[in-house]
């Protein structure tokens, strides 16, 4: 095969789930089979050296790639790279801004391209389309010319088709594929000794629930705090660790105090990625209660499958793309988002029923080994790219 080309705003060492996915693809494409084009970012040169595929960083800081002048420069740089490498297919790591240089390559070189879609960007686009004809004019060509759209969950696929219809296009004439995400079962695994990270992060003693997420309103951490308060008397040994940082930290700390559970909660805001596998192994239950808040939603939930990879039973919300990350009754339990009583009941059940907890944890590990892993994701992506390949012109 000729190489594929990846245009992406998000790429390591930038944080976030999209950047992680892009990095995993760059790591798992065969050596020399992928060319990455992205912006500059602190620590990028050192990070890029660890990939088997070339990462070209344009001399524009990643946060500025969205500016009009930057998009022109990025498009021209992408064309130069494409003419030299002659890729057979182009991937957009995100709809905007990567869709613009991909559209340019489509027009100039006839290259087919695909766009990865996650969810929040579609909600944002839908909210703007009704208010701005200019947004419609700018967005429609990017989607119309794409050979394929790749959604990370069934929920994202539904939002994609609704957006296509809102743009005045026929959803039946747009190709959408669903590729649920995964994790690395070698990095995230059961049996890691958690004693050192427990000591370092103050997690000694008690039985721990865990959430790994940005401290944002849609992540549902407030719901878990309310559930913890409901279990205060019947499960005095229960504790809750929250790994992440964000704008809601002070509000959540205040809520924990108001609910009388502040002494049972640890907000761990400066955790290195290398500590995450041991932190998952420190917990008995993983809780992911994301729900849609305004235009923010969970398109999949990588942390949910990271917990499953570590053999931890998961309680997830039946919201957004989470049902594609948690197999209800097999890898975890799905409950209605925003209902502390439902979370309380699920936590109580897993604390009491050791056999169920072990079965769900083992089921989660099997699901990651067989499906929810980056090797499978990369194979799906490579296969889709090959499927929509056409000869390079120009």
C-alpha positions in Angstrom: 0.0 0.0 0.0 1.0 3.6 -0.5 1.0 5.6 2.7 -1.9 7.4 4.3 -1.8 11.0 5.4 -3.1 12.2 8.8 -4.0 15.9 9.3 -4.7 16.6 12.9 -5.0 19.5 15.3 -4.7 17.1 18.3 -1.5 15.1 18.7 0.7 14.1 21.6 2.2 15.4 23.7 -1.0 17.5 23.7 -3.4 16.0 26.2 -7.0 14.6 25.6 -8.6 11.6 24.2 -8.4 12.7 20.5 -4.7 13.4 20.8 -4.3 9.9 22.4 -6.2 8.3 19.6 -4.1 10.1 16.9 -0.9 9.1 18.6 -2.0 5.4 18.9 -2.8 5.4 15.1 0.7 6.8 14.4 2.2 4.2 16.5 0.3 1.3 15.0 0.3 2.0 11.3 3.2 0.0 9.7 6.5 1.9 9.7 6.6 4.3 6.9 2.9 3.9 6.0 1.6 7.1 7.6 2.6 10.7 7.3 1.4 13.0 10.1 0.9 16.7 9.7 0.2 18.8 12.8 1.1 22.1 14.6 4.0 22.8 16.8 3.6 22.0 20.5 6.0 22.1 23.5 7.8 18.8 23.8 6.7 17.7 20.4 10.2 17.0 19.0 11.0 14.6 21.8 7.6 12.9 21.6 7.7 12.5 17.8 11.0 10.6 18.0 9.1 7.7 19.5 6.9 7.0 16.5 7.7 4.7 13.6 6.0 7.1 11.2 7.1 10.6 10.3 5.5 13.6 12.1 5.8 16.9 10.3 5.1 19.9 12.5 4.4 23.2 10.7 5.9 26.2 12.4 2.6 27.3 13.8 1.6 26.6 17.4 -1.3 24.1 17.5 -3.7 26.4 19.2 -3.3 28.9 16.3 -4.1 26.4 13.5 -7.7 27.5 13.5 -6.9 31.0 12.3 -7.6 31.7 8.6 -4.0 32.6 7.7 -2.7 29.5 9.5 -5.1 27.3 7.6 -3.8 28.6 4.3 -0.2 27.9 5.4 -1.2 24.4 6.6 -3.0 23.6 3.4 0.0 24.6 1.3 2.4 22.6 3.5 0.1 19.6 3.3 0.0 19.8 -0.5 3.8 19.9 -0.6 4.0 16.8 1.6 1.4 15.0 -0.4 3.1 15.7 -3.7 6.3 14.3 -2.2 4.8 11.3 -0.5 1.9 10.5 -2.9 -0.4 9.1 -0.3 -3.5 7.2 -1.3 -5.8 8.4 1.4 -6.1 11.4 3.8 -7.4 11.2 7.4 -8.7 14.3 9.3 -8.2 13.9 13.0 -11.0 16.4 13.5 -13.7 18.1 11.5 -12.2 21.5 12.1 -9.6 22.7 11.5 -8.2 19.6 9.7 -11.1 19.4 7.3 -10.0 22.5 5.5 -6.5 21.3 4.3 -8.1 17.9 3.5 -10.7 19.6 1.3 -7.8 21.5 -0.3 -6.0 18.3 -1.1 -9.1 16.9 -2.5 -9.6 19.7 -4.9 -5.9 20.1 -5.9 -4.8 16.5 -6.0 -8.0 14.5 -6.2 -7.1 12.8 -2.9 -10.0 11.0 -1.1 -10.3 11.8 2.6 -12.2 10.7 5.7 -13.1 12.7 8.8 -13.1 11.3 12.4 -16.2 12.6 14.3 -16.6 12.4 18.1 -19.9 14.2 19.1 -19.4 17.5 20.8 -18.2 19.2 17.6 -21.4 18.0 15.9 -23.6 19.4 18.7 -21.7 22.7 18.4 -22.1 22.7 14.6 -25.8 22.0 14.8 -26.4 24.8 17.2 -24.7 27.3 14.9 -26.2 26.1 11.6 -29.6 27.5 12.4 -28.2 30.9 13.3 -25.5 31.4 10.6 -25.8 30.8 6.8 -22.0 31.3 6.7 -21.5 28.3 8.9 -23.6 26.2 6.6 -21.7 27.4 3.5 -18.4 26.6 5.2 -19.3 23.2 6.7 -21.2 21.6 3.9 -18.4 21.3 1.3 -16.1 19.6 3.9 -18.6 16.9 4.5 -19.9 16.7 1.0 -16.5 16.0 -0.5 -15.4 13.5 2.2 -15.3 9.9 1.0 -16.3 8.6 4.4 -17.1 9.9 7.9 -16.0 7.8 10.9 -18.0 8.0 14.1 -16.6 6.7 17.4 -19.9 5.4 18.6 -23.5 4.7 17.5 -24.6 7.9 19.3 -22.0 9.9 17.3 -23.2 8.3 14.1 -26.8 9.4 14.8 -25.6 12.9 15.5 -23.6 12.9 12.3 -26.6 11.8 10.2 -28.8 14.5 11.9 -26.1 17.1 11.1 -26.0 16.0 7.4 -29.7 16.4 7.2 -29.6 19.8 8.8 -27.0 20.8 6.1 -29.6 20.0 3.5 -27.9 16.8 2.3 -29.4 13.4 1.9 -28.1 11.2 4.8 -28.6 8.1 2.6 -25.9 9.4 0.2 -23.3 9.9 2.9 -21.1 7.0 4.0 -20.7 6.8 7.8 -18.7 4.0 9.5 -18.6 3.4 13.2 -15.3 2.5 14.9 -15.5 2.3 18.7 -12.3 3.2 20.4 -10.0 1.1 22.7 -6.9 1.1 24.9 -3.6 -0.7 25.3 -4.1 -4.0 27.2 -0.4 -4.2 27.8 -0.2 -0.9 29.5 -3.6 -1.2 31.3 -3.8 -4.6 32.9 -4.8 -6.4 36.1 -2.3 -7.4 38.8 -0.3 -4.2 39.0 0.8 -3.6 42.6 -0.9 -0.3 43.6 0.7 0.1 47.1 3.2 2.7 46.0 0.7 5.0 44.2 -1.8 4.5 47.0 0.8 5.8 49.5 1.9 8.6 47.3 -1.6 9.8 46.5 -3.1 9.2 49.9 -5.4 6.4 49.0 -4.5 4.0 51.8 -7.3 2.3 53.6 -10.9 2.0 52.6 -12.6 0.7 49.5 -12.2 3.0 46.5 -14.3 4.1 43.6 -12.5 5.9 40.8 -13.2 8.4 38.0 -10.6 9.6 35.5 -12.0 12.7 33.8 -11.7 16.5 33.3 -13.5 18.3 36.1 -16.2 19.6 33.9 -20.0 19.8 34.4 -20.9 17.1 31.8 -18.6 14.5 33.5 -21.2 13.8 36.2 -18.8 13.8 39.1 -21.4 15.7 41.2 -23.8 12.7 40.7 -21.2 10.3 42.1 -20.6 12.6 45.1 -24.3 12.6 45.8 -24.3 8.7 45.6 -21.4 8.6 48.0 -23.3 10.7 50.5 -26.3 8.4 50.2 -24.0 5.4 51.1 -22.3 7.3 53.9 -23.9 5.3 56.8 -24.2 1.9 55.2 -20.8 1.8 53.6 -18.5 3.9 55.9 -15.4 2.4 54.3 -16.3 3.6 50.8 -14.0 6.3 49.3 -13.9 8.2 46.0 -10.8 9.2 44.0 -11.2 11.7 41.1 -8.2 11.9 38.7 -8.2 15.1 36.6 -8.3 18.8 36.7 -10.6 21.5 35.3 -12.9 24.5 35.9 -15.3 22.6 38.2 -12.7 21.7 40.9 -13.7 24.3 43.4 -17.4 23.7 42.9 -17.0 20.0 43.4 -14.8 20.4 46.5 -17.5 22.7 47.9 -20.2 20.1 47.1 -18.3 17.4 48.8 -18.0 19.5 52.0 -21.8 20.4 51.8 -22.6 16.7 51.5 -20.4 15.8 54.4 -18.1 13.5 52.4 -15.1 15.7 51.8 -13.0 13.4 54.1 -13.8 10.5 51.8 -12.9 12.1 48.5 -9.5 12.7 46.9 -9.2 15.1 44.0 -5.9 14.1 42.3 -5.2 17.0 39.8 -1.6 16.4 38.9 -1.3 12.7 37.9 1.3 11.4 35.4 0.0 9.1 32.8 2.4 6.4 33.9 0.6 6.2 37.3 -2.8 5.6 35.8 -2.6 1.8 35.5 -1.7 1.4 39.1 -4.5 3.9 40.1 -7.1 1.8 38.3 -5.8 -1.2 40.1 -6.3 0.7 43.4 -10.0 0.8 42.8 -12.8 -1.7 43.3 -15.3 0.1 41.1 -14.9 2.6 38.2 -17.7 5.1 37.8 -18.3 7.2 34.6 -21.4 9.3 34.9 -21.0 11.7 32.0 -24.2 13.2 30.6 -25.1 15.8 28.1 -24.8 19.3 29.5 -25.5 22.0 26.9 -23.2 21.2 24.0 -20.8 18.9 25.9 -21.2 15.1 25.8 -19.2 11.9 26.0 -18.8 10.5 22.6 -17.3 7.2 23.8 -15.2 7.3 27.1 -11.7 5.9 26.8 -11.3 5.8 30.6 -14.1 3.3 30.8 -12.3 0.7 28.7 -9.0 1.5 30.5 -10.7 0.5 33.7 -12.1 -2.7 32.0 -8.5 -3.5 30.8 -7.5 -3.5 34.4 -10.2 -5.9 35.4 -12.3 -3.3 37.2 -16.1 -3.5 37.0 -17.6 -0.3 35.5 -20.7 1.7 36.3 -21.5 3.9 33.3 -24.3 6.2 32.4 -26.6 5.3 29.6 -25.8 8.6 27.9 -24.0 9.7 24.7 -21.6 7.1 23.4 -21.0 5.4 26.7 -23.2 2.4 25.9 -20.7 1.5 23.2 -17.9 1.4 25.8 -19.7 -0.5 28.5 -21.5 -3.7 27.7 -24.3 -3.8 30.2 -24.2 -7.0 32.3 -21.0 -8.2 30.6 -18.3 -5.5 31.4 -20.3 -3.3 33.7 -23.6 -1.8 34.6 -25.4 1.1 32.8 -27.6 3.4 34.8 -29.6 6.5 34.1 -27.3 9.6 34.1 -28.0 12.2 36.7 -29.7 9.9 39.2 -27.6 9.5 42.4 -30.0 6.8 43.6 -29.3 4.6 40.6 -25.6 5.0 41.1 -26.0 4.2 44.8 -27.9 1.0 44.0 -25.3 -0.1 41.5 -22.3 0.6 43.8 -24.1 -1.1 46.7 -24.6 -4.2 44.5 -21.0 -4.4 43.4 -19.7 -3.9 46.9 -21.9 -6.7 48.3 -21.8 -9.2 45.4 -18.2 -10.1 45.0 -19.0 -12.8 42.4 -20.7 -10.2 40.2 -17.9 -7.8 40.6 -15.3 -10.3 39.6 -17.4 -11.5 36.7 -17.8 -8.0 35.3 -14.1 -7.2 35.8 -13.1 -10.4 34.0 -15.6 -9.7 31.2 -14.2 -6.3 30.8 -10.7 -7.6 30.4 -11.8 -10.1 27.8 -13.6 -7.4 25.9 -10.5 -5.3 25.7 -8.3 -8.2 24.6 -10.7 -9.1 21.9 -12.2 -5.8 20.7 -11.6 -2.6 22.8 -7.9 -2.2 21.9 -5.9 0.1 19.7 -4.6 -2.7 17.4 -8.2 -3.4 16.3 -9.0 0.4 16.0 -5.9 0.9 13.8 -6.8 -2.2 11.6 -10.3 -0.8 11.1 -9.0 2.6 10.2 -6.4 1.2 7.8 -9.0 -1.0 6.2 -11.5 1.9 5.7 -8.8 4.0 4.2 -7.9 1.3 1.7 -11.5 0.7 0.8 -12.0 4.3 -0.3 -8.6 4.7 -2.0 -8.5 5.9 -5.6 -5.6 6.7 -7.9 -3.7 10.0 -7.2 -4.1 12.6 -9.9 -2.0 15.7 -10.6 
